[in-house]
Amino acid sequence: MKKGGIPDRPVQTTPPLDRRSIVAVALSRLAPRLPEFEAEAVLDRAMRSPGLRGAIPETAAWLALTAFARHTFTEYDDLLADGYDRDSARHFVLDDMNAVLAEWGCRRRVSEETEEVLPDDVSEA
């Protein structure tokens, strides 16, 4: 204890985590069985998306994860190319997305009622 009753500051034994590391921790809690190479792709998406830079880590991880699943593991982009609007395409891939999330150990699911509205630069990045 310092003079005057002010407690000593604890000594930090580990360096502070950078934003990517913090989002990675949130992602590992969210999807514990997500393969490492796919986790890296999700983290890359979260880090490069202007719409996720200010998001709390859990939100950035979730939005990047769902965008990655939608674009990589569903026919979403093909549906858009075939002329479907974004909402219709999302409706048609919802079950596929939730199946992928379940494989990754994610307990949270995407639904039409609760899906976050994303800026175009987040969902389409």
C-alpha positions as a Markdown table, in Angstrom:
| # | Residue | x | y | z |
|---|---|---|---|---|
| 1 | Met | 0.0 | 0.0 | 0.0 |
| 2 | Lys | 1.3 | 3.4 | -1.0 |
| 3 | Lys | 1.6 | 6.4 | 1.3 |
| 4 | Gly | -1.8 | 7.9 | 2.1 |
| 5 | Gly | -3.8 | 4.7 | 1.9 |
| 6 | Ile | -3.8 | 4.4 | -1.9 |
| 7 | Pro | -3.5 | 0.8 | -2.9 |
| 8 | Asp | -0.7 | -0.3 | -5.2 |
| 9 | Arg | -1.7 | -0.9 | -8.8 |
| 10 | Pro | -1.5 | -4.6 | -9.7 |
| 11 | Val | 1.4 | -5.5 | -11.9 |
| 12 | Gln | 0.2 | -6.6 | -15.3 |
| 13 | Thr | 1.8 | -9.9 | -16.1 |
| 14 | Thr | 0.4 | -10.3 | -19.6 |
| 15 | Pro | 0.4 | -7.7 | -22.4 |
| 16 | Pro | -3.0 | -6.2 | -23.2 |
| 17 | Leu | -4.9 | -7.9 | -25.9 |
| 18 | Asp | -5.4 | -6.3 | -29.3 |
| 19 | Arg | -8.8 | -6.0 | -30.9 |
| 20 | Arg | -8.3 | -9.1 | -33.1 |
| 21 | Ser | -7.4 | -11.2 | -30.0 |
| 22 | Ile | -10.4 | -9.9 | -28.0 |
| 23 | Val | -12.8 | -10.8 | -30.9 |
| 24 | Ala | -11.1 | -14.2 | -31.3 |
| 25 | Val | -11.8 | -14.9 | -27.6 |
| 26 | Ala | -15.5 | -13.9 | -28.2 |
| 27 | Leu | -15.6 | -16.1 | -31.3 |
| 28 | Ser | -14.2 | -19.1 | -29.5 |
| 29 | Arg | -16.9 | -18.8 | -26.9 |
| 30 | Leu | -19.6 | -18.4 | -29.5 |
| 31 | Ala | -18.5 | -21.2 | -31.8 |
| 32 | Pro | -16.2 | -23.5 | -29.9 |
| 33 | Arg | -15.9 | -26.2 | -32.7 |
| 34 | Leu | -15.2 | -23.7 | -35.5 |
| 35 | Pro | -12.1 | -25.0 | -37.3 |
| 36 | Glu | -9.0 | -22.8 | -36.9 |
| 37 | Phe | -8.7 | -21.9 | -40.6 |
| 38 | Glu | -12.3 | -20.8 | -40.7 |
| 39 | Ala | -12.0 | -18.9 | -37.5 |
| 40 | Glu | -9.1 | -16.9 | -39.1 |
| 41 | Ala | -11.4 | -16.1 | -42.1 |
| 42 | Val | -14.1 | -14.9 | -39.7 |
| 43 | Leu | -11.6 | -12.8 | -37.8 |
| 44 | Asp | -10.3 | -11.3 | -41.1 |
| 45 | Arg | -13.9 | -10.4 | -42.0 |
| 46 | Ala | -14.5 | -8.8 | -38.6 |
| 47 | Met | -11.3 | -6.8 | -38.8 |
| 48 | Arg | -11.7 | -5.5 | -42.3 |
| 49 | Ser | -15.4 | -4.5 | -42.0 |
| 50 | Pro | -15.9 | -0.8 | -41.4 |
| 51 | Gly | -19.3 | -1.6 | -40.0 |
| 52 | Leu | -17.8 | -3.8 | -37.2 |
| 53 | Arg | -14.9 | -1.7 | -36.1 |
| 54 | Gly | -16.9 | 0.0 | -33.4 |
| 55 | Ala | -19.0 | -3.0 | -32.4 |
| 56 | Ile | -18.5 | -4.8 | -29.1 |
| 57 | Pro | -16.4 | -8.0 | -29.6 |
| 58 | Glu | -19.3 | -10.4 | -29.1 |
| 59 | Thr | -21.4 | -8.5 | -31.7 |
| 60 | Ala | -18.5 | -8.3 | -34.1 |
| 61 | Ala | -17.8 | -12.0 | -33.8 |
| 62 | Trp | -21.5 | -13.0 | -34.3 |
| 63 | Leu | -22.0 | -10.7 | -37.3 |
| 64 | Ala | -18.8 | -11.8 | -39.0 |
| 65 | Leu | -19.6 | -15.4 | -38.2 |
| 66 | Thr | -23.1 | -15.3 | -39.7 |
| 67 | Ala | -21.9 | -13.4 | -42.8 |
| 68 | Phe | -19.1 | -15.9 | -43.3 |
| 69 | Ala | -21.5 | -18.8 | -43.0 |
| 70 | Arg | -24.0 | -17.2 | -45.3 |
| 71 | His | -21.5 | -16.5 | -48.1 |
| 72 | Thr | -19.3 | -19.6 | -47.7 |
| 73 | Phe | -21.7 | -22.4 | -46.9 |
| 74 | Thr | -25.0 | -21.5 | -48.5 |
| 75 | Glu | -26.3 | -20.7 | -51.9 |
| 76 | Tyr | -26.9 | -17.1 | -50.9 |
| 77 | Asp | -24.7 | -15.4 | -53.5 |
| 78 | Asp | -26.1 | -17.6 | -56.2 |
| 79 | Leu | -29.6 | -16.6 | -55.2 |
| 80 | Leu | -28.7 | -13.0 | -55.4 |
| 81 | Ala | -27.1 | -13.6 | -58.8 |
| 82 | Asp | -30.3 | -15.2 | -59.9 |
| 83 | Gly | -32.3 | -12.0 | -59.1 |
| 84 | Tyr | -33.6 | -12.8 | -55.6 |
| 85 | Asp | -33.7 | -9.8 | -53.3 |
| 86 | Arg | -31.5 | -9.9 | -50.1 |
| 87 | Asp | -34.4 | -10.7 | -47.7 |
| 88 | Ser | -35.7 | -13.6 | -49.9 |
| 89 | Ala | -32.2 | -15.0 | -50.4 |
| 90 | Arg | -31.7 | -14.9 | -46.6 |
| 91 | His | -35.0 | -16.7 | -46.0 |
| 92 | Phe | -34.0 | -19.5 | -48.4 |
| 93 | Val | -30.6 | -20.1 | -46.7 |
| 94 | Leu | -31.7 | -19.8 | -43.1 |
| 95 | Asp | -31.9 | -23.5 | -42.4 |
| 96 | Asp | -28.5 | -24.2 | -44.0 |
| 97 | Met | -26.9 | -21.4 | -42.0 |
| 98 | Asn | -28.3 | -22.7 | -38.7 |
| 99 | Ala | -27.1 | -26.2 | -39.5 |
| 100 | Val | -23.6 | -24.9 | -40.1 |
| 101 | Leu | -23.7 | -22.9 | -36.8 |
| 102 | Ala | -24.8 | -26.0 | -35.0 |
| 103 | Glu | -21.9 | -28.0 | -36.4 |
| 104 | Trp | -19.6 | -25.3 | -35.0 |
| 105 | Gly | -21.1 | -25.7 | -31.5 |
| 106 | Cys | -22.9 | -22.4 | -31.6 |
| 107 | Arg | -26.0 | -22.4 | -29.5 |
| 108 | Arg | -27.3 | -19.2 | -31.0 |
| 109 | Arg | -29.3 | -19.3 | -34.2 |
| 110 | Val | -30.3 | -16.9 | -36.9 |
| 111 | Ser | -34.0 | -16.3 | -37.4 |
| 112 | Glu | -36.0 | -14.1 | -39.7 |
| 113 | Glu | -37.4 | -12.2 | -36.7 |
| 114 | Thr | -34.2 | -11.7 | -34.8 |
| 115 | Glu | -31.6 | -11.4 | -37.5 |
| 116 | Glu | -29.7 | -8.1 | -37.2 |
| 117 | Val | -30.0 | -5.6 | -39.9 |
| 118 | Leu | -26.5 | -5.1 | -41.2 |
| 119 | Pro | -25.0 | -2.4 | -43.2 |
| 120 | Asp | -24.1 | -3.6 | -46.7 |
| 121 | Asp | -20.4 | -3.4 | -46.1 |
| 122 | Val | -20.7 | -5.9 | -43.3 |
| 123 | Ser | -22.9 | -8.6 | -44.8 |
| 124 | Glu | -21.7 | -8.4 | -48.3 |
| 125 | Ala | -18.0 | -7.9 | -47.6 |
